[in-house]
Amino acid sequence: MSTEYLYSQGNLLEDRHTYQYSQYMGYDFLKSWKESRNMVAVEFGTPLPPPTPQYPYQPLSTPIRTTQRLEELMAGLMQGMFEELRQELGIWVKKFEVSKRLFDTYDSDFKPVTKDKYDDLSNYLRYAEIMEFAYRQNADLPYLNVLLKVIDTLIAYSKYLLPENQARLAWLIKREIYHVGALADKNGLKI
């Protein structure tokens, strides 16, 4: 049985996958996912790790401007503040899981200020880097789960990324494959 990995295709910010009722397709699906990811990573050339955040860590304040806040979160994680940021990271995970979008600005209740501004791909890239870092710190599956979904979205829009951001995506894909492989090995599976 040949299975094609289709989750990273289409206009995913408009026609969002729910993933909720995905059929189990076993090894062929995982193999297809890995081959698909490797093809994209190779296309983007030499992987580039996340850049230094543009803003230093600051406590959360409102309104929450997503671009700045993601930079602040990455700075905090790089400073070893995972435990202090765990609750807020959980909110970001939940928000993305529900909407599959990152809105430009949120209010104090983490509700989007405007619901039509969610297409800044650099936010999705930094968010994926944050999820990868958080998973590496703690191995909580929700971070890996979101990482997979954000990478699906980024691949779907990869032609719109600048070359350096494509290289960052290649790095994320390599990390994602590593994490999924390590998790499979831990559970006695090989992909």
N, C-alpha and C positions, 0 to 999 in steps of 0.2 A: 504494500500500500504506500503510495507516494502522497505526502502531505505538503502543502504549500503554506508558509507562514504569511498570513494576510493581515495581521493586526497592525502593521506599520504602513499601511497603504490607505490612501484616501484623504479627504479633508477632515482630519480628526478633531479639529477645534469646533467644527460645525456638526459633523456627523460622528458623535462620540461613541466609542465602544462602551458597552456596560461590563463586559468580561464576565458578568454574573452567571450567565447561562452557557458558558463555553463548554463545549463537549470535550470529554477526555479523549485524547488521540494518542497517548502513549509515547513511546520512544521515537516514532517517526516525526511526531510534532516537535519534540525537543531537538532532534537532529535538524529539522527544517529551520527551526528558530536559530540555532547556532550557525548554520550555513548562511542564512540570510544576514545575520549580524556580521559575520566575518566578511562577507562580500562588501557590505557598506563600509566597514572599517578600513579595508584595503583600498577602497576607492578614495578615501579621504587622506591617505598618506600617513606620514609619521604622526602618531598620537601625541597630543599636547596636554599635559596635566593642567588642572585648574589654575588660573592666574591668581595672584595675590588680590584679596578683596579691595575694592575701591574705597570702602568706608570702614572705620574701626567699629568694633562691637559697641553698641549702645543698648540700654534697656528699651524695651518695647514702649513706643509712644504712638498716639493716634493724631491724625489719620495714619494708617499704615501704608506707606508708599512701597509697593512690592519690590521694585528694583533696588531701592536703598536697603530695605529690610533684609532681603536675601543676602546682600553683601555683608551686612552686619552679622547675620547668622553665621555665614561662612567664616567670618573673622573670629567670632566667638568659638566656633568649633575648632578652628586652628589653634586657638589659645587654650584648648583643653576644657572647654566649658560644657561638655556634652550633658552632664547631669543637670546643670542649671537650665539648659535649654530644652530638656526632654519634653516638658509639658507643651511649650510652644511648638516644637517640632511635631508633636502629636496633633495639634490643631491644624497645622499645614497639611499633614497627611490626610486628615479627615476631610478638609476642604477640597483637596485635589481628588480624593476618591469619590466624592459626591458629584463634583462638577466636571472633572477632567480639564479644568481651566485654572489659570492663574490670572486673576483680575488685577488691573493696574493699581487700584487703591481699595483698602478695606477700612471700615469704621471700627470702633472700639469693641463691637460684638463680632468682629471678623466677617461682616457681611460686605459684599461688594458695594462700593459707593456708586459706581456706574457699571451696569451689566453688559455694556457693549465694548468694553476695552479689555481684551484678554489675548491679544495677538503678538505681544512682544516676545519673540523667540529667545532672546537673550535671558529672559526671566526663566523660561523652561530649562535652558541649559544650566544656569546657576542652580536652580532648584534640583535638577538631577545630580549635580555635583554634591549638593548638600545631602541628598538622600544616600548617595554612595558613601560619603564620609560617615554619616550616622550609622549606616549598616556596618561599615568596617569597625566602628567603635563598639558596637553592641550586638550585632547579628540578630536584631529584632526583624522578623519577616515583613512587617508592614513597610519598612523602609525599602527593602528589596522589591517588594510588590509594586510600590509606587515607582521605583527606579525603572522597572521593566516597562511600565505604562508610559512614563515620560519619555523614555527612549523611543518607544513606538511613535509617539507624537513627533519627536524631533526628527526621526528618520523620514516620516511622511512629509515634512517640510524642509528637509535637508538642502534642497536646491536653493533655498532662500537664505541659507546661512553663509556668512563670510567664510573664506578659507580657514582662518584661524579658529573659527567656531566649529567648522567641520572637523578640524584636527582635535579639538576638545571633545567633540562627540565620539570620534574614533577612540580616544582614551577611555571615555565612559563605557563604550561598548566592550572594550577589552576587560575592563574592571567587572562589568556585568557578567560576562562570560566566565570570568574567573570565579566570581561569587556563586553563580549557579552551579558551576562545576564542583566547587568545594562542598556545597550543600548536597549535591547528588552523591559525591564520594562519601560524605559522612553518613549517608543513608544507604550505602551499598549499591549505588547506581552508577552507571558510566554513560556519559553523553559525549 
